[in-house]
Amino acid sequence: MSVDRVQETEGREGTADTEVTEDREGLEAVTTATVAAAVRYYSVAPGVRLNVRSGPGTNYSIVRVLPEGARVPIYCQRPGERISGPYGTTNIWDNIADGDYISDAYVYTGSDGYVAPRCA
């Protein structure tokens, strides 16, 4: 058995598709494997109960409050209101769920810049 071609294609968000085509005596088989990307979680500043807002600024409504010790995924980031917090001053806001934002000034990412793609 020989593999003629291996091609990675862009699939759904958070997945990778690999297409393998084999050719043996005129027969062709195609196999597609989907691998889910790992989501990375970041710690919210210690001792902080953090407001989650419906947009990237304090003028947006509070949709919930994260408890002390929370860890959050960052799906995308976007610029917004400039905020000062335990991890500096920034205008970066982290999207942690559909329509839920927190200021990056309260999240330990290990970076002063973007660590995720910009929100569309």
C-alpha positions as CSV (number, residue, x, y, z in Angstrom):
1,M,0.0,0.0,0.0
2,S,1.3,3.5,-0.9
3,V,0.1,6.9,0.1
4,D,0.0,9.2,-2.9
5,R,-1.1,12.4,-1.2
6,V,-1.7,13.8,2.3
7,Q,-3.4,17.2,2.5
8,E,-4.5,19.3,5.4
9,T,-7.6,21.3,4.8
10,E,-9.3,24.0,6.9
11,G,-12.4,22.6,8.5
12,R,-14.8,23.8,11.1
13,E,-13.6,26.2,13.7
14,G,-11.4,24.3,16.2
15,T,-10.9,21.3,13.9
16,A,-8.3,20.1,11.5
17,D,-9.2,17.8,8.6
18,T,-6.6,15.5,7.0
19,E,-7.4,13.8,3.7
20,V,-5.4,10.8,2.7
21,T,-5.8,9.3,-0.7
22,E,-4.5,5.8,-1.5
23,D,-4.2,4.3,-4.9
24,R,-3.8,0.5,-5.3
25,E,-4.7,-1.2,-8.6
26,G,-7.0,1.6,-9.6
27,L,-9.0,1.6,-6.4
28,E,-9.1,4.9,-4.4
29,A,-10.0,5.3,-0.7
30,V,-10.4,8.6,1.1
31,T,-10.2,8.9,4.8
32,T,-10.9,12.1,6.7
33,A,-9.9,12.5,10.4
34,T,-11.1,15.4,12.5
35,V,-9.1,16.5,15.5
36,A,-10.6,18.9,18.0
37,A,-8.2,21.7,19.0
38,A,-7.5,22.0,22.7
39,V,-8.9,25.0,24.5
40,R,-6.5,26.9,26.8
41,Y,-7.8,28.3,30.1
42,Y,-6.4,31.3,31.9
43,S,-6.6,32.4,35.5
44,V,-8.5,35.4,36.7
45,A,-6.5,37.6,39.2
46,P,-6.5,36.1,42.7
47,G,-9.2,37.4,45.1
48,V,-11.2,39.0,42.3
49,R,-14.9,38.4,41.6
50,L,-15.0,39.7,38.0
51,N,-17.9,41.2,36.1
52,V,-18.6,39.6,32.8
53,R,-20.1,42.1,30.3
54,S,-22.1,41.9,27.1
55,G,-19.5,43.9,25.2
56,P,-15.9,45.3,25.5
57,G,-16.5,48.1,28.1
58,T,-18.0,49.0,31.4
59,N,-20.9,50.7,29.6
60,Y,-22.1,47.3,28.6
61,S,-24.5,45.4,30.9
62,I,-23.2,42.8,33.4
63,V,-24.4,39.4,32.4
64,R,-22.9,37.4,35.3
65,V,-20.0,37.5,37.9
66,L,-17.1,35.1,37.9
67,P,-16.2,33.7,41.3
68,E,-12.8,34.1,42.9
69,G,-10.3,31.6,41.5
70,A,-12.1,31.3,38.1
71,R,-10.3,30.1,35.0
72,V,-11.6,31.1,31.6
73,P,-11.1,30.2,28.0
74,I,-10.3,33.0,25.6
75,Y,-11.9,32.4,22.2
76,C,-11.0,35.7,20.7
77,Q,-10.1,39.2,21.7
78,R,-11.0,42.7,20.7
79,P,-10.2,46.3,21.5
80,G,-12.5,48.3,23.8
81,E,-12.5,50.5,26.8
82,R,-9.1,51.0,28.4
83,I,-9.1,49.4,31.9
84,S,-6.5,49.2,34.7
85,G,-6.3,46.0,36.7
86,P,-3.9,43.7,38.5
87,Y,-2.1,42.8,35.3
88,G,-1.7,46.3,33.9
89,T,-3.6,48.8,31.8
90,T,-5.1,47.6,28.5
91,N,-7.8,48.1,26.0
92,I,-7.9,44.4,25.2
93,W,-11.2,42.5,26.1
94,D,-11.4,38.7,26.1
95,N,-14.4,36.9,24.7
96,I,-14.9,33.9,27.1
97,A,-18.3,32.8,25.8
98,D,-20.8,33.8,23.2
99,G,-21.3,37.5,23.8
100,D,-19.4,37.5,27.2
101,Y,-16.4,39.8,27.7
102,I,-13.9,40.5,30.5
103,S,-11.1,43.0,30.6
104,D,-7.7,41.4,29.9
105,A,-6.3,43.5,32.7
106,Y,-7.8,40.9,35.1
107,V,-6.6,37.8,33.3
108,Y,-3.1,36.3,33.6
109,T,-2.1,35.4,30.0
110,G,1.6,35.9,30.4
111,S,1.5,38.6,27.6
112,D,0.8,42.3,27.3
113,G,-0.7,41.7,23.8
114,Y,-3.1,39.5,22.1
115,V,-3.0,35.8,22.8
116,A,-6.0,34.8,20.7
117,P,-7.4,35.8,17.3
118,R,-9.3,39.1,17.0
119,C,-13.0,38.7,17.2
120,A,-14.9,39.1,14.0
